[in-house]
């Protein structure tokens, strides 16, 4: 069912219509087969790029659309409702663009950002490592200055778009201080950079996830973003936006699971009537709808704070926590509504269930979100 959105103006209304049309006509018909084949959705990203949907919340002077985060996140939700893996990839790409737009020099922005926002390039975000997930300070990848280059050695883990991205935003240690991290942009094809085999994951099969391995890779000093030692601040600042992106993706998954369950409940008959007419199941659908709309309201509130220039870090964590927990609940209940059919790969409920689970884990586990929220509340 189409989600009722409230556009701020005619341009925004046209944007929502475009996103829904592409999601419905271009993405949704491909999703099931591509996920089953573990196929990277390169053509989907080209479609989104040509439509201008990969650079929405960034400055027009660099090729973005300059739309609000409130509008951008609703577009991500539409994409994820049709195909969750593409929603995740688009959100990760935006996360890399945030680093360049917010923390790079004017020269770097002019050099790199137009290609990033045009859809010609797809990005990946290299933060996590085998031993450094929630604890960013445990990063071991080293960047050692050697004249006009840095020599980078280390392994990054769980990298979405790995081996398919055109560039990688990399965080590496430039000093032994706890927060001694720096950020870099590393184009694909850099000598000394290679990739592990794609991870065999429960869900999001088209979101190809690999290790990114650096073995003495030379990266020019000019490709360092910000000063040495600013990497921790850059990474954590960008992640607030990333968490909102994942909240929108999770809400899209929940909406897709709800749509699947409602359609089934209206068509499947038992005891001489559609099963949705039984109160027990009708109440379950009502709870699923309430959870989905609550998630949407929560991420939109955080986005409005950001758009107003107000602090939104706690609200981003709340949105990520609420939206992803709700997505898992809604997707689980959708399988229950379909009964035995929901447990088979023939129906979309099973895929939504598998896709929802990881949203509670990446961009900071929901246990980490609770720590962030509590720390902010207690000052």
N, C-alpha and C positions, 0 to 999 in steps of 0.2 A: 504494500500500500504506500502511496506517496506521502511523505512527511510534509506537513504544513509548515512552511518556513515564512518568516516575516522579513521581506527585503526592505532595506532602508531607502532604496530608490530604484528607479527603472534599470539602471546599470546592474545593480545587484540582482534584481529579478531575472534579468537576461543571463547573468552568470549562473545562477542556480538552475535555470532551465537548460543551459548548455551542459552543465555538469551532469544533470540527471539524464539528458539525452545520450551523452557519451557513455555513461555508466550502464544504462539500460540496453542500448543498441550495440555498443562496441565491446564493453568489458564483460558483462554478465554472460553472454552466449559463449565466451571462450573459457570461462573460469574453471568449470568442472573438468573438462578434458585436459587443460594445461596443468592443473593441480595434480591430476592422476599421473601425468607424464613427467612431473617435476620439471616443467619447462619454464625457463626464465622469460618473463613477459616483455621482451624488448619492444615489440610492436605496440604494446599498450602504452609504454612510456613515450614512444614517438608520437602517438595519437594525442596524449595529454600535453606534450610539449608543443605540438603544432597548434593546439587550441589555447595555448597560453596558461594552462592550469598548473604548471610546475613552478611558476615564479610569482604567484599571486600576492603574497603579503610583503613584497620587496619594492624598493624605489623604482619609479618609472624611468628615471634617468639612466638606470642600468639595464632596462629591459623588463622590469617587473611590472605588475599591474597596480601596485599601491593600494590594494584593498585592505580592509580591516582584518584582524585575526579572527574576529567573530564570523566574518563571511568565509574566510579561507578554511577554517575548521569545518564548516558545514559542507564545503566542497569535498574535503577529505572524507567526511562521513559518507557522502554519496558514493564516492569511489569505493570505499571499503565495504559498503553494503553490497555492492555488485561483485567485488573481488578483493578480499581482505589483503592478500599478498601485495597487490598493487597499491592499496592504501598505505601499507607499511612502508613500501619502497618510496612512495612519494613523500611521506612524512620524514623519512631518513634523509632524502635528498634536500628537503627544506631545512633540516637541521644543519647540514653542511653549508647551506647558503646563509644561514643566520651567522655562523662563525665569520664568513667573509664579509657580510654586510655590516656587522656590528663591531668587529674587532680588527679588521685589516686596515692598512694604510690606504690613502686615496689612490695611489698608484696601483696597488694590488687590486683594489676593487675595480678600477678601470680596466685592468688587464684580464682579470679572471671572471668577474661577476656576470658580464653580459652573456658569455657562453653558458654559464651555470643556469641562468634564468631563462634562456631561450629554449631549453629542452634539447639542445644539441649535445650537452654533456649530462651524465647522470653521476651523482656523487655517492660516496660511502663514508661512514663515520668510524674511525679507528680509535676507540677508547679502551674497551675491555680487553683483558688478557687472560690466559688460562688460570692465573692465580689472582687476578685483579678484576672482580666484577663490581660488587657494590663498593668496595674499598679502592677508590681511584688512586689514593696515595700509595698503593702497593705496586703501581706500574713499574716494570723493569726495563722496557724497551729504552735503549740509550741513543741519544743523539750527541755525538762528540764533534766539537768544532775542529775543522781541518782547513785552514785558510778561508776561502770563500764558500766552502761547503760544510755541511754536517754529514758525518758518516753514521748511518742509522742501522742498529742491530737489535732484533727482538721479534716477538710473535704477538700478533693481535688475534683475538678470538671472537666468534659470534658476529662476524661482520656481514650485515645485510648488503646485498648487491656485490659481495665479494667476487672478484675475478671478472665481473661484468661492468663495473663502474668505470667511468672515464677519469676520475680523480678521487683521491682519498684525503680526507682531513684527518691528520695523524697527531696523536698526543704522545710525546716521548720525553724521557727524563734527560735534562741538561745539567742537573746538579744533584748531589746526594741529599739535599734538604728535602724534608717531607713533601713540601709543595713545589719542588723544583722541576716542574713540568713546563714544556713549551709546545706550541701548536705549529703545524706545518701543513702546506698543501703539496701533495705528491701526485703528479699525473700518472695515469696508467702507462705501463711500458718503461718506467724508471728501472734502470739496470740494478740488479740486486734485490728486486721485489718479486715475490712469487706467491702462490696460493695453495692452500691445502684443498683436499677433496671436499665437496659440498657435504655439510652435516646431514645425517639421516634423521629428520625431525618428525615429531608427531603430527604437526600441521604446518600451515603456511609453506607448502611445498614449492610454490613458485617464487617465494622470497628466498633466493639462493643465499646461503649463509656459509661462509668459509673462514678459515684462518687466513690472515695476511702476514707473510713472512718477510722480514727484512734481514738481509745478510750482507752487511757492508754497503748498503745503498747510499749513494751520494745525492744529497738534496741541497741546492744552493741556499745560501743564507737569505737571499731575496725571497725565498718561499716560506720563511718563518713568518707566522702571523702574530703580531704583537711582539712585545719584548720577551727576552728569556725570563722564565719563571712566571709568566702570566697564564700558562696553560691551564692550571687548575681553575682559575677564575673564569677563563673562557669556556672550558668544558662545562662547568656547573651552571654558568649563566645561560648557555645554549640549551641545556637539558630541561630548563623550565618550559621552554617552547616545545621541546621534544615530547615532554609528558602530556602537554595539551594535544599534540598530534596523535599520540597513542590513545588518549581518552576518546578522541573523535573516531579513530579506527574501531575501538572496542564498541562504541555506540552503534557504528555501522554494522558490525557483526551481530549485535543484539537485535537491531532492527531487522536484519535479514532472517535471523532465527525466528523472531516473532512473526514475520510475514509467512514463513514456511509453516509454522504451527497453526496460524489462523486459517490459511488456505486449506490445510489438511482437515482441521476441525469442522470446517464448513462443508466438506465433500465426503468425508469418511462416515459411513453409516453403520451403526450397531443398534440392535434392538429396535429397528424400524425408524430411526431418526438420526440426523447428523450428531456426531459425538459432542460437538460444541454446545448443544442444547442441554447437556447434562451439567448440573450446577457445579459439580466438583471440577470439571474440566474448564467450564466457563470462568470460574474464579481463578484458576491457574493462569489462564490467558490474561485476565485482568491484572494479576500481579506482574506478569511478564511485561505488559504494556507500561505499568507504573514504573517498573525498574528501568526500562529503556528511556522513557521520557524524563525520569529523574536524572539519569546519566547525562542526557543532552542538556538539561537545564544547568547542571553543575559545570560542565566544560564551557558553556556559553557565558556563565557568570565570570569565570576566570578570564576568559578572552576579553570581556568588556572591561574588566579592571586593567588588563594590559593595554587595550586600545586607549584607555583614558590616561595612561601614563602613571598608573598607581601600582604599588607593590602587589604582586600576584603569585609569588613563589609558593606560599602555603596553599592558596587556592588551586594552583596547578597540581600540587601533590594530592589534594583532596579530589580533584577531578579525575586524575589518573587512578586513584584508589577506588573511588565509587564506580566509575564507568567500567573498569576492568572486572571488578568483583561482580557487578551487575551483569556484564556480558557473559561471564561464566555461568551464573545462575540461570539466565534466560536461555542460553544455549543448552544447558542440561535439561531444563524443563521442556524445551522444544523436542528433544529426543524422546522424552517421556510421552509427550502428546502423540507422537507418531508410533509409539509402541515398538514392536519388533522391527517395523520398517525404518524407524529412526536410527536403529543400530546398524543398518546396512549402508554401504557406500553408494547405493543406488539413489539415495535421497540426500538433499543438501544439509539436513539437520546434523548428520554425522560430521560433515566437514566444518560446519560452524562451531560445533562442540570442540573439535580438535584445534581450530584456529583461535578460539577464545582463550584457551588455557595460557598460552605464552604471553598474552597481554598483561597477565598478572605478574610476569617475571621481568621482561625487558624494560629498558628506560628506568631502571630502579625497581626492585621487587616491591610488592605492596607492604612488606614488613619495613623496608627502608622508608616508604612513604609515610608510614605511621610514626617512625622516628623523626622524620623531618617535620611533620605536623606538630607533634608533641613538643619538640625543641622550640619551634616558633611560638607556640602557645605559652610556654614557660619563660620565654625571653632569653 
